[in-house]
Amino acid sequence: MEELVVIGNGMVGHRLVEALRDRDSAHHWHVTVVGEEPRTAYDRVALSSYLDGASAQDLSLGDLSGPHVDVHVNERATTLDRDARTVTTASGRTLRYDRLVLATGSTPFVPPVPGHDLPGCHVYRTIEDLDAITASARGARTGVVIGGGLLGLEAANALRLLGVQAHVVELAPHLMPAQIDEGAGGLLRNLVTDLGVHIHTGSASTAVEAGDDGRVSGLLLGDGTRLDADLVVFSVGIRPRDDLARSAGLQVGERGGIVIDDTCTTSDPRIHAVGEAAAHRGTVYGLIAPGNAMAEVVADRLLGGPATFTGADTSTKLKLLGVDVASFGDAHGRTADCLDVVVNDAASGRYAKLVLSDDATTLLGGILVGDASAYATLRPMIGSPLPGDPLTLITPEGGAALGADALPDAAQICSCNAVTKGALTDAIHTQGACDVADLKACTRAGTSCGSCVPMLKQILAQAGIEQSKALCEHFTQSRAELLEVVRATGTTTFSALIENHGTGHGCDVCKPAVASILASLGGGHILDGEQAALQDTNDRYLANMQRNGTYSVVPRIPGGEITPDKLIVIGEVARDFQLYTKITGGQRIDLFGARLEQLPAIWTRLVEAGFESGHAYGKSLRTVKSCVGTTWCRYGVQDSVGLAIRLEERYRGLRSPHKLKSAVSGCARECAEARSKDFGIIATDQGWNLYVGGNGGFTPRHAELLASDLDEETLIRYIDRFLMFYIRTADRLQRTAPWIEAMDGGLDHVRDVVVHDTLGIAEELETAMERHVHAYTDEWAAVLSDPAKLARFESFANAPDTPDPTISFTTTRDQPVPGAPLDLGMPAPRPQEATR
């Protein structure tokens, strides 16, 4: 048995050892892995999730230790003796090798600006780096990230997750200059700025300043601007870890990196290099896909195979601060005589660009910002003839219509693992792969960044294989099936449901979905017991969190009808708590800018005046909008206000898979815009027409007629049935429009169930709605009467009456709006120290 030593236990080193172990059935190699981090390999691509609740164990790629693999963590290789073929570590361990792989990765580059080594300066690379940033963030108000690339924006999001106001300083004229162009960078800047991150492009960092305590206090820019900062994160690029190779006399590139040939072999035939430490044909790749490809080549070569590495796809798709960004192929249009097709829709937050050959027939590359749903289809088409008009491929309708059937077998579906459509099809037909998990196991597609998973589902569907509707990896059942399980078993808690019908501990997909199911079936107040921990942020505090960390309060105003006394109370509350007020499109008044600890006091005033929660924060009924109908309008033929009030008071608090909106128009002039709602009602001379399945979201659509000329009692029965049928059968976060579209038979089937009762469940659905109507209680009032629930509404556990000092306001149009963080001359309390 020969000895293989792998220096580096990152993602690429792990991939190499895993690939070799799985293929080396004859046990030709004994492998020793040396890694300097205090843990085995973990998913560095998902590093930001560590600050969003994921543990180090959640990120772990697993320990490969076994009979033929030894893994040494917290061990740094210090000396390479090529003549003796040994590696010596800092602990004095000496390892002999027959072959050596350098998978040493890279280090963050820290520019030598004055003050770069002050306490409070960090890099963003490892779990230990994030722990250090978290420690510095305690008591910090403002942080600056130097570098506006991929990792820089991830670091800015990390600061946001830690409750720190983030600034990003980028030397280039726009964000992410390596991946996207100026137009896309401009839109990305707008989208990121809307999330509360301050962007400074075209700006050089000249010095980090220290405060009286010797820690970071600010950053000076080249134009003389000074940014206050309690911590600084450097994210301006990486440098290959080639020091061990240099000291051993291996050839390195002019700009760093261990030089390798197409077999990933260095200038020493017994030594290979992979990943970010390697320089191939003058290029050092900083992405996981090329590193994985190199690892596969070395594994194959170690077993006598012919594999070669001739370059790699540098396409990327990711979500930065909640914004989809993707680039692929020749995104910057460097090919001679290439053509651009661009859609820049700033109003809807979308930028799409295709780079085409000079005859506009072949796709060379592209950029997508805001909506990257077409990436999975477009990226594999690089170098292939276009299937149609290029402009239609980047419109929402055209991109959605283009599917896997438009791709040739040679199209690469998974760039991280170089898996083609043909390989996936072969896995389905010859290896029996019948779901995404099988395809991952057979081909490794979708096991890295995961951006190709939607295309895997399309390929399975194209092969005629019915797809799993599992809610998530913890429940094999769909949302609708879980709802039936809860109904049948009388389950009242998530812990009981996952113990008896699921696996693991749950995730951010199934927890809020189950919370919604329990609430829909009358599971009590959403903040009772363990229910509270399942809720999304807005539901957790019965208010919508805004960009500056404050909350909005929206009392219910059924039908938009309100008395002068109630108007006066809202005005007094807004005045006394200095809240921004706005009349919404749903005929309500929104009060913005409430701090967490103010919410109960505001609710008290509103509840005493007869208001209740408007459920603006919930996946539930929001509003029933109305015109003035026959009460005032000379065209009105029915009392639209009276019906709107009746409907809103009937369905208030009804938890559902997604938010619900409704409207009632008193005549065919449609002043309430009822046909843009999930269920809308329009008056006729004979009664009411009921429309369903409309919405005004990202893909606006009109509702369609379900039934016409109904009397009021029949109308309400049909709405009861429609809403309960939707709640019981829709997927999580599925609005009524796509729910109807996805259903076999579409609207006709819905009509059969709701109007004609073909399933014989009409009485059951109506009874369920009656239970909801009689069990309804106001969620605000329930909190005010329960000291345990009230305790959740404190900014700081050790000072419950202390307001968050990082929140400030300025005045615009005589109303308070979010301002810059307050300079109090002292560190602000950290949200992590509070029971938020």
C-alpha positions in Angstrom: 0.0 0.0 0.0 1.4 3.4 -1.0 1.3 6.5 1.1 -0.6 9.6 0.0 -0.4 12.8 2.1 -2.9 15.6 1.5 -1.9 19.0 3.0 -5.2 20.9 3.5 -8.5 19.7 4.8 -10.8 22.2 3.0 -13.6 21.5 0.6 -11.3 20.6 -2.3 -9.0 18.4 -0.2 -12.1 16.7 1.2 -13.4 16.1 -2.2 -10.2 14.5 -3.4 -10.0 12.1 -0.5 -13.7 11.2 -0.8 -13.3 10.5 -4.5 -10.2 8.4 -4.1 -11.7 6.4 -1.2 -14.9 5.6 -3.2 -12.9 4.5 -6.2 -9.9 2.7 -4.6 -11.6 -0.6 -4.1 -8.3 -2.4 -4.1 -7.0 -0.2 -1.3 -3.9 0.8 -3.2 -3.5 4.0 -1.2 -3.3 4.9 2.5 -4.2 8.5 2.9 -3.1 10.9 5.6 -4.8 14.3 5.7 -3.2 17.3 7.5 -5.5 20.3 8.2 -4.6 23.4 10.3 -8.1 24.3 11.3 -9.4 22.8 14.5 -12.2 20.8 12.8 -12.7 18.6 9.7 -13.7 20.0 6.4 -16.9 22.1 6.2 -18.9 23.9 3.6 -17.2 27.3 3.3 -19.7 28.3 0.5 -22.5 28.3 3.1 -20.3 30.1 5.8 -22.7 33.0 6.2 -25.4 30.6 7.5 -23.2 30.1 10.6 -24.3 33.6 11.7 -27.9 32.8 10.8 -28.2 29.9 13.3 -26.4 27.0 11.6 -23.8 25.2 13.8 -20.4 24.1 12.8 -21.7 20.6 12.8 -24.4 21.7 10.3 -21.7 22.9 7.9 -19.5 19.9 8.3 -18.8 17.7 5.3 -18.2 14.7 7.5 -15.1 13.0 8.9 -13.4 10.7 6.3 -11.3 8.9 8.9 -11.4 5.2 8.5 -9.2 2.1 8.0 -7.3 3.6 5.2 -7.7 7.3 5.9 -6.1 9.2 8.8 -7.2 12.8 9.4 -5.2 15.2 11.6 -6.9 18.5 12.5 -5.3 21.5 14.2 -2.0 20.5 12.6 0.0 22.8 10.4 2.6 21.5 7.8 5.8 23.5 8.2 8.4 21.8 6.1 8.4 19.8 2.8 11.5 17.8 2.0 11.2 16.7 -1.6 14.4 14.6 -1.5 13.4 12.6 1.5 9.7 12.7 0.5 8.6 13.8 3.9 6.4 16.5 5.4 7.0 17.8 8.9 4.3 19.5 11.0 4.4 22.1 13.7 3.9 19.4 16.4 7.0 17.6 15.1 5.1 14.8 13.3 7.0 13.6 10.2 4.9 12.0 7.4 6.5 10.0 4.5 4.8 10.1 1.2 4.9 8.4 -2.2 2.6 11.1 -3.6 1.8 14.4 -2.1 -1.2 16.7 -2.8 -1.1 20.4 -1.9 -4.6 21.5 -1.2 -3.6 24.4 1.0 -6.2 26.9 -0.3 -5.7 30.6 0.0 -5.5 33.4 2.5 -7.5 36.6 2.5 -5.5 39.6 1.2 -5.2 42.5 3.7 -4.0 45.6 2.0 -1.2 47.3 3.9 -3.2 50.4 4.8 -2.2 52.1 8.1 -4.2 50.6 11.0 -5.0 47.3 9.2 -3.8 45.3 12.2 -5.8 47.2 14.9 -8.1 45.3 17.2 -11.4 45.2 15.5 -10.0 44.5 12.1 -10.9 41.1 10.6 -11.0 38.9 7.6 -13.9 36.7 6.5 -12.7 33.2 5.7 -13.2 30.6 8.4 -15.6 29.8 11.3 -13.0 31.2 13.6 -13.0 34.5 11.7 -16.8 34.6 12.1 -16.5 33.9 15.8 -14.0 36.8 16.1 -16.3 39.1 14.1 -19.2 38.2 16.4 -17.1 39.0 19.4 -16.2 42.4 18.0 -19.8 43.1 17.0 -20.9 43.0 20.7 -21.3 46.7 21.5 -20.7 47.8 18.0 -23.0 50.1 16.1 -21.3 50.4 12.7 -19.0 48.1 10.6 -17.2 48.6 7.3 -16.5 45.9 4.8 -13.6 46.8 2.4 -14.4 45.0 -0.8 -17.6 44.8 -2.8 -17.2 41.3 -4.3 -18.9 38.1 -3.5 -17.3 37.6 -0.1 -17.6 41.3 0.7 -21.3 41.4 0.2 -21.6 38.1 2.3 -19.6 39.8 5.0 -21.9 42.8 4.9 -24.9 40.5 5.3 -23.0 38.9 8.3 -22.8 42.3 9.9 -26.5 42.8 9.4 -27.3 39.5 11.0 -25.3 40.6 14.0 -27.3 43.8 14.3 -24.5 46.1 13.0 -25.1 48.9 10.5 -23.0 47.9 7.4 -21.0 50.0 4.9 -19.3 48.5 1.9 -16.3 50.2 0.3 -15.4 49.1 -3.2 -12.5 50.5 -5.3 -14.1 49.7 -8.6 -16.9 51.8 -10.0 -19.6 49.2 -9.2 -20.1 46.1 -7.0 -18.9 42.7 -8.0 -16.8 43.9 -10.9 -15.3 40.5 -11.6 -18.7 38.9 -12.2 -21.1 41.6 -13.5 -21.1 44.7 -15.6 -21.8 48.3 -14.7 -25.5 48.1 -15.5 -26.0 45.1 -13.3 -23.8 46.6 -10.7 -26.0 49.7 -10.6 -29.1 47.7 -10.0 -27.4 45.5 -7.4 -26.4 48.7 -5.6 -29.9 50.0 -5.5 -31.3 46.6 -4.3 -28.6 46.3 -1.6 -29.1 49.9 -0.5 -32.8 49.3 -0.1 -31.9 46.7 2.5 -30.1 49.3 4.6 -26.5 48.7 3.5 -24.5 51.8 2.6 -22.5 51.4 -0.6 -19.4 53.5 -1.4 -18.1 52.6 -4.9 -15.1 54.1 -6.7 -13.6 54.7 -3.2 -10.1 53.8 -1.9 -9.5 53.0 1.7 -6.5 55.0 2.9 -6.3 54.3 6.7 -8.0 52.6 9.6 -8.2 55.0 12.5 -8.0 54.0 16.2 -10.0 55.4 19.1 -8.8 56.2 22.6 -9.1 52.6 23.5 -6.7 51.5 20.8 -9.5 49.8 18.8 -11.0 50.6 15.4 -12.9 53.9 15.4 -13.2 54.8 11.7 -12.0 54.4 8.1 -10.6 57.2 6.0 -11.4 57.1 2.2 -9.3 58.6 -0.6 -11.6 61.6 -1.1 -11.2 62.6 2.6 -14.5 61.0 3.7 -14.4 59.5 7.2 -16.7 56.6 8.0 -17.3 55.9 11.7 -16.6 52.2 12.3 -16.4 49.9 15.4 -15.1 47.1 13.3 -13.6 46.6 9.8 -13.7 43.5 7.7 -11.2 43.1 4.8 -12.6 41.2 1.8 -10.6 42.5 -1.1 -9.4 39.2 -2.6 -7.4 36.1 -1.9 -3.8 35.0 -2.3 -2.8 31.3 -2.9 -1.2 29.5 0.0 2.0 28.6 -1.8 4.5 29.3 0.9 5.2 25.6 1.6 5.8 25.0 -2.1 8.0 28.0 -2.5 10.2 27.0 0.4 10.6 23.5 -1.2 11.6 25.0 -4.6 8.5 24.1 -6.6 7.6 26.4 -9.5 5.1 29.1 -8.7 3.4 31.6 -10.9 4.3 35.2 -11.4 1.3 36.3 -9.5 1.4 33.4 -7.0 0.0 29.9 -7.1 1.7 26.5 -7.5 2.1 25.9 -11.2 0.4 22.7 -12.4 -0.1 21.1 -15.8 -3.2 19.5 -17.2 -2.8 16.5 -15.0 -2.7 18.8 -11.9 1.0 17.8 -11.4 3.5 20.4 -10.2 7.1 20.7 -11.3 7.8 17.7 -9.1 6.2 14.6 -10.7 5.3 13.2 -7.2 3.5 16.3 -6.1 0.1 17.5 -7.2 -1.7 20.8 -6.3 -5.4 21.5 -6.4 -7.9 24.3 -5.7 -7.1 27.9 -4.8 -3.4 27.0 -4.2 -2.9 26.0 -7.8 -2.1 28.1 -10.9 -3.2 26.4 -14.1 -2.3 28.1 -17.4 -1.7 31.3 -15.5 -5.1 31.3 -13.8 -5.8 30.8 -10.1 -9.4 29.9 -9.6 -11.2 31.2 -6.6 -14.4 29.0 -7.0 -15.3 25.6 -5.7 -16.2 24.1 -9.1 -12.7 24.3 -10.6 -11.3 22.9 -7.4 -13.6 20.0 -7.5 -12.7 19.3 -11.1 -9.0 19.3 -10.1 -9.7 16.9 -7.2 -11.4 14.5 -9.6 -8.5 14.6 -12.0 -5.9 13.8 -9.3 -8.1 11.0 -7.9 -8.3 9.5 -11.3 -4.6 9.9 -12.0 -3.6 8.3 -8.7 -5.5 5.2 -9.8 -3.9 5.1 -13.2 -6.6 7.0 -15.1 -6.2 9.4 -18.0 -8.2 12.4 -16.7 -7.0 15.9 -17.5 -8.0 19.5 -16.3 -8.1 21.9 -19.2 -9.9 24.8 -17.6 -13.2 25.3 -15.7 -16.5 27.0 -15.9 -16.5 30.1 -13.7 -20.2 30.6 -13.8 -21.7 31.6 -10.4 -25.3 31.9 -9.0 -25.9 33.0 -5.5 -28.1 35.0 -3.3 -26.4 38.0 -1.8 -28.3 39.9 1.0 -31.4 38.2 -0.4 -30.7 39.4 -4.0 -30.3 36.8 -6.8 -27.1 37.3 -8.8 -25.7 35.1 -11.5 -23.1 35.4 -14.3 -22.0 32.8 -16.8 -19.8 32.4 -19.8 -18.4 35.5 -21.4 -20.4 37.8 -19.1 -18.4 40.9 -19.9 -18.6 40.4 -23.6 -14.9 40.1 -24.3 -15.4 38.0 -27.5 -14.6 40.0 -30.7 -17.7 41.4 -32.4 -20.1 39.9 -29.8 -23.6 41.4 -29.4 -25.5 42.3 -26.2 -29.2 41.9 -25.5 -30.1 43.7 -22.3 -33.3 44.1 -20.2 -32.8 46.6 -17.4 -36.1 46.9 -15.5 -35.2 49.0 -12.5 -38.8 49.4 -11.5 -39.2 45.7 -10.9 -35.6 45.1 -9.8 -34.5 42.9 -12.7 -31.4 43.1 -14.9 -30.7 40.5 -17.6 -28.1 40.5 -20.3 -27.2 37.9 -22.9 -23.9 38.0 -24.8 -24.3 36.6 -28.3 -22.1 35.7 -31.2 -21.8 38.3 -34.0 -24.6 36.6 -35.9 -26.8 36.5 -32.8 -27.3 32.8 -33.1 -25.0 31.4 -30.3 -25.1 32.2 -26.6 -21.7 33.2 -25.2 -22.6 34.3 -21.7 -24.9 36.4 -19.6 -25.7 38.2 -16.4 -28.8 38.0 -14.2 -29.6 40.2 -11.2 -32.8 40.3 -9.2 -34.3 37.3 -10.9 -31.9 34.5 -11.7 -34.6 31.9 -12.4 -33.4 31.5 -16.0 -29.8 30.7 -15.0 -30.4 26.9 -14.7 -31.5 26.8 -18.3 -29.3 29.5 -19.9 -25.9 28.5 -18.5 -25.9 25.0 -20.0 -26.7 26.6 -23.4 -23.3 28.4 -23.6 -21.8 27.7 -27.0 -25.1 26.2 -28.4 -27.5 27.7 -30.9 -30.3 29.7 -29.3 -33.8 28.0 -29.4 -35.6 31.2 -30.2 -35.6 35.0 -30.0 -32.9 35.9 -27.4 -35.0 38.7 -26.0 -37.8 36.3 -25.1 -35.3 34.2 -23.1 -34.8 36.9 -20.5 -38.3 38.1 -20.1 -40.2 36.5 -17.2 -42.6 34.6 -19.5 -40.0 33.4 -22.0 -37.5 32.3 -19.4 -40.1 30.4 -17.5 -41.2 28.6 -20.6 -37.8 27.4 -21.6 -37.1 24.1 -20.0 -34.7 21.1 -20.0 -36.1 19.8 -23.3 -34.4 22.7 -25.1 -31.0 21.5 -24.0 -28.7 19.1 -25.8 -27.2 16.1 -24.0 -23.8 17.8 -24.0 -25.1 20.8 -22.0 -23.5 21.0 -18.6 -26.2 21.1 -16.0 -24.0 21.1 -12.8 -21.0 23.3 -13.3 -19.6 22.5 -9.8 -19.3 18.8 -10.6 -19.2 19.0 -14.4 -22.3 16.9 -14.9 -24.0 17.0 -18.3 -27.7 16.5 -19.2 -26.7 13.3 -20.9 -25.1 11.9 -17.7 -28.2 12.7 -15.8 -30.4 11.1 -18.4 -28.2 8.1 -18.3 -28.5 7.9 -14.5 -32.3 7.9 -14.9 -32.5 5.2 -17.6 -29.6 2.9 -16.7 -29.1 3.4 -13.0 -32.7 3.7 -11.9 -32.5 7.3 -10.5 -36.0 8.3 -9.7 -35.6 11.5 -7.7 -33.2 14.3 -7.0 -31.5 12.4 -4.1 -30.8 9.5 -6.5 -29.4 11.9 -9.1 -27.2 13.5 -6.5 -25.9 10.1 -5.4 -25.3 8.8 -8.9 -23.7 11.9 -10.5 -22.9 14.3 -7.6 -25.0 17.0 -9.4 -26.6 19.4 -7.0 -24.3 18.5 -4.1 -22.3 21.7 -4.0 -24.0 25.0 -4.5 -27.4 23.5 -5.3 -28.3 26.0 -8.1 -28.9 23.2 -10.6 -31.5 21.4 -8.4 -34.5 23.0 -10.2 -33.1 21.7 -13.5 -32.6 18.2 -12.1 -36.4 18.2 -11.3 -37.1 19.3 -14.8 -35.0 16.5 -16.3 -36.8 14.0 -14.1 -40.2 15.3 -15.1 -39.1 15.2 -18.8 -38.3 11.5 -18.3 -41.8 11.0 -17.1 -40.9 10.4 -13.4 -43.3 11.9 -10.9 -41.6 14.1 -8.4 -41.6 13.9 -4.6 -43.7 16.6 -2.9 -41.9 16.3 0.4 -42.1 19.5 2.4 -38.4 19.3 3.2 -35.7 16.8 4.1 -37.3 16.3 7.5 -40.8 15.4 6.3 -41.5 13.1 3.4 -45.1 14.4 3.3 -46.3 17.5 1.4 -47.7 20.4 3.3 -51.2 19.2 2.4 -50.5 15.7 3.6 -49.0 17.0 6.9 -52.1 19.1 7.4 -54.2 15.9 7.1 -51.8 14.1 9.5 -52.3 16.8 12.1 -56.1 16.7 11.6 -56.3 13.0 11.9 -54.0 12.6 14.9 -54.9 15.7 16.8 -51.2 16.7 17.0 -50.8 20.1 18.6 -47.0 20.6 18.6 -44.2 20.5 16.1 -42.0 18.3 18.4 -44.7 15.7 18.5 -45.3 15.9 14.7 -41.6 15.5 13.8 -41.1 12.8 16.4 -43.9 10.6 15.1 -44.0 11.5 11.4 -40.6 13.1 10.5 -36.9 12.9 11.1 -34.2 15.2 12.6 -34.9 18.5 14.3 -36.6 20.6 11.6 -35.5 23.6 9.5 -36.5 27.0 8.4 -38.7 25.5 5.8 -40.8 23.0 7.8 -41.0 24.9 11.1 -43.0 28.0 9.9 -45.0 25.7 7.6 -46.1 23.5 10.5 -46.7 26.6 12.6 -49.1 27.8 9.9 -50.8 24.4 9.8 -51.3 24.3 13.5 -52.7 27.9 13.5 -55.0 27.1 10.6 -56.5 24.2 12.5 -57.1 26.2 15.7 -53.8 25.4 17.6 -54.1 28.3 19.9 -52.2 31.6 20.0 -49.1 31.5 17.8 -46.9 32.6 20.8 -48.1 29.8 23.1 -45.5 27.3 24.2 -43.1 26.0 21.6 -45.3 27.5 18.9 -43.5 30.8 19.4 -40.1 29.4 18.4 -41.5 28.2 15.0 -42.6 31.5 13.8 -41.0 33.8 11.2 -39.7 37.1 12.5 -42.8 39.1 11.8 -45.2 36.6 13.3 -42.9 36.3 16.3 -43.5 39.9 17.2 -47.0 40.3 15.6 -45.6 43.2 13.6 -43.7 43.8 10.4 -39.9 44.4 10.9 -38.7 47.3 8.8 -35.3 48.0 7.3 -33.9 49.9 10.3 -35.0 47.3 12.9 -38.2 49.0 14.0 -41.7 47.6 13.4 -44.9 48.7 11.7 -48.3 48.5 13.4 -51.4 48.0 11.3 -54.7 47.9 13.1 -57.6 46.3 11.3 -60.1 48.7 9.6 -62.7 46.4 8.0 -63.8 47.7 4.6 -61.9 50.9 5.2 -64.8 52.2 7.3 -63.7 54.1 10.4 -65.2 56.5 12.8 -63.8 60.0 13.6 -63.1 58.9 17.2 -61.0 56.0 16.0 -59.2 58.2 13.5 -58.3 60.6 16.3 -56.9 57.7 18.4 -54.7 56.6 15.6 -53.5 60.2 15.2 -52.8 60.5 18.9 -50.9 57.2 19.0 -48.8 58.2 16.0 -48.1 61.6 17.5 -47.2 60.3 21.0 -44.9 57.5 19.8 -43.5 59.6 16.9 -44.6 57.1 14.2 -44.7 57.6 10.5 -48.2 57.2 9.1 -49.4 56.1 5.7 -52.7 55.0 4.2 -52.1 51.7 2.5 -53.5 50.3 -0.7 -55.7 48.1 1.4 -57.6 51.0 3.0 -55.7 50.8 6.3 -53.4 53.1 8.2 -49.8 51.9 8.7 -47.9 53.2 11.6 -44.1 52.9 11.0 -41.1 53.2 13.3 -42.2 51.5 16.6 -39.5 50.0 18.7 -39.9 46.5 20.0 -40.5 47.6 23.6 -43.1 50.1 22.4 -45.4 47.6 20.7 -47.4 46.6 23.8 -48.0 50.2 24.8 -49.2 51.0 21.3 -51.4 48.0 21.1 -52.9 48.9 24.5 -54.0 52.3 23.2 -55.4 50.8 20.0 -57.2 47.9 21.7 -58.8 50.2 24.2 -60.2 52.2 21.3 -61.7 49.1 19.7 -59.0 48.2 17.2 -57.5 44.8 16.8 -54.5 43.3 14.9 -54.8 43.7 11.1 -52.5 40.6 10.7 -50.3 42.6 8.3 -47.4 40.4 9.5 -49.0 37.0 8.9 -49.6 34.5 6.1 -53.3 35.1 6.6 -56.2 37.4 5.5 -54.8 40.9 5.2 -57.7 43.1 4.0 -61.0 43.1 2.2 -60.9 46.4 0.2 -64.2 48.1 -0.9 -65.6 51.0 -2.8 -68.4 53.0 -1.2 -71.1 51.0 -3.0 -74.8 52.0 -2.8 -74.1 53.9 0.4 -72.8 56.9 -1.5 -72.1 56.1 -5.1 -74.7 56.8 -7.8 -73.5 53.8 -9.8 -73.5 51.3 -7.0 -75.9 48.4 -7.2 -75.1 46.6 -4.0 -73.8 47.4 -0.5 -70.1 46.7 -1.0 -69.0 48.3 2.3 -71.3 46.2 4.3 -70.3 43.0 2.6 -66.5 43.8 2.8 -66.9 44.4 6.6 -68.8 41.1 7.0 -66.1 39.2 5.0 -63.2 40.7 6.8 -64.7 40.1 10.2 -65.5 36.5 9.2 -62.0 35.6 7.9 -59.8 37.7 10.1 -56.9 35.8 11.6 -57.4 32.9 9.1 -53.9 31.4 8.7 -53.1 30.0 5.3 -50.2 28.9 3.1 -49.7 32.4 1.9 -51.2 35.9 2.5 -54.8 36.4 1.3 -56.3 39.6 -0.1 -59.8 40.4 -1.1 -62.0 43.2 -2.4 -65.6 44.0 -3.0 -66.7 46.3 -5.8 -70.3 47.7 -5.8 -70.6 47.7 -9.5 -68.9 46.7 -12.8 -66.8 49.9 -12.7 -64.5 47.9 -10.3 -63.2 50.7 -8.2 -62.1 48.3 -5.5 -60.0 46.3 -8.0 -61.5 43.0 -6.9 -60.1 41.1 -9.9 -56.5 41.6 -8.7 -57.2 39.7 -5.4 -57.1 36.1 -4.2 -60.9 36.2 -4.0 -62.8 39.2 -5.3 -66.5 40.0 -5.4 -68.2 42.3 -7.9 -71.8 43.4 -7.6 -74.4 42.7 -10.3 -78.1 43.6 -10.5 -79.0 40.1 -9.4 -76.4 39.6 -6.7 -72.6 39.0 -6.6 -70.0 37.5 -8.9 -67.2 35.6 -7.2 -63.7 35.7 -8.8 -60.8 33.7 -7.5 -57.0 33.3 -8.2 -55.9 36.9 -8.8 -52.9 38.7 -7.3 -50.8 41.7 -7.8 -47.4 40.1 -7.0 -44.3 39.5 -9.1 -46.5 37.9 -11.8 -49.8 39.9 -11.7 -52.9 38.2 -13.0 -56.6 38.7 -13.0 -58.9 36.5 -11.0 -61.3 34.3 -12.9 -65.0 33.9 -12.5 -66.0 31.0 -10.3 -69.7 31.7 -9.9 -72.1 34.5 -10.8 -75.3 36.2 -9.5 -75.0 34.7 -6.1 -77.1 35.8 -3.1 -75.0 36.8 -0.1 -75.4 33.6 1.9 -74.5 31.4 -1.0 -71.6 33.7 -1.8 -70.2 33.2 1.8 -70.7 29.5 1.7 -68.7 29.3 -1.6 -65.9 31.5 -0.1 -65.8 29.3 3.0 -65.3 26.3 0.9 -62.8 27.9 -1.4 -60.6 29.2 1.4 -60.6 25.9 3.4 -60.0 23.9 0.2 -57.0 26.1 -0.5 -55.7 25.9 3.1 -55.9 22.1 3.1 -54.3 21.4 -0.3 -51.9 24.2 -1.3 -48.1 24.0 -0.9 -46.2 26.2 1.5 -46.0 29.8 0.3 -48.2 29.1 -2.7 -50.6 31.9 -3.6 -54.0 31.0 -4.9 -53.1 31.7 -8.5 -50.3 29.1 -8.9 -52.3 26.8 -6.6 -55.2 26.8 -9.2 -52.7 26.6 -12.1 -50.9 23.5 -10.6 -54.1 21.6 -9.9 -55.3 18.9 -12.2 -58.3 20.4 -14.0 -57.4 23.9 -12.8 -60.3 26.3 -12.2 -62.8 23.7 -13.4 -61.8 21.3 -10.7 -62.0 24.1 -8.1 -65.5 24.9 -9.3 -66.5 21.3 -9.1 -65.4 21.1 -5.5 -66.6 24.5 -4.3 -69.8 24.9 -6.2 -70.9 21.4 -7.2 -69.4 19.5 -4.2 -68.2 16.7 -6.4 -65.9 15.4 -3.5 -68.6 15.5 -1.0 -66.6 17.7 1.4 -68.6 21.0 1.2 -70.2 20.5 4.6 -66.9 19.6 6.2 -65.2 22.7 4.8 -68.0 24.9 6.0 -67.9 23.4 9.5 -64.2 24.0 9.7 -64.6 27.6 8.8 -67.3 28.0 11.4 -64.9 26.6 14.0 -62.4 29.3 13.0 -65.0 32.1 13.1 -66.1 31.1 16.6 -62.6 30.5 18.0 -61.1 33.8 16.7 -59.4 36.0 19.3 -57.4 39.1 18.8 -53.6 38.3 18.9 -52.6 41.7 20.3 -55.2 41.6 23.1 -54.1 38.0 24.0 -50.5 39.2 24.4 -51.5 42.1 26.6 -53.3 39.8 29.0 -50.5 37.3 29.3 -47.3 38.4 31.2 -45.3 35.5 29.7 -46.1 36.7 26.2 -45.4 40.3 27.1 -41.9 39.4 28.3 -41.0 38.7 24.7 -41.4 42.3 23.8 -38.3 43.7 25.5 -35.3 45.0 23.6 -32.9 44.1 26.4 -33.4 41.4 29.0 -31.3 43.3 31.6 -32.9 46.7 30.9 -36.5 46.0 29.6 -37.5 49.7 29.5 -34.3 50.8 27.6 -34.9 51.7 24.0 -32.4 50.5 21.3 -30.0 53.4 21.0 -28.9 52.5 17.5 -32.2 53.5 16.1 -32.7 57.2 15.1 -35.0 59.2 12.9 -34.9 62.3 10.7 -37.8 64.2 9.2 -39.1 64.0 5.6 -42.3 65.8 4.6 -43.0 66.5 8.3 -42.9 62.8 9.2 -40.3 60.7 11.0 -38.3 58.4 8.8 -35.2 56.2 9.5 -32.0 58.2 10.0 -28.4 57.4 10.5 -27.3 55.4 13.6 -27.1 57.7 16.6 -23.7 58.7 17.9 -24.1 58.2 21.6 -20.4 58.4 22.5 -20.6 54.9 23.9 -21.1 51.3 22.6 -24.7 50.4 22.0 -26.2 47.3 23.6 -26.1 44.3 21.3 -29.3 42.7 20.1 -27.6 39.3 20.7 -27.6 40.2 24.4 -31.4 40.6 24.3 -34.2 38.1 24.2 -35.3 39.0 20.7 
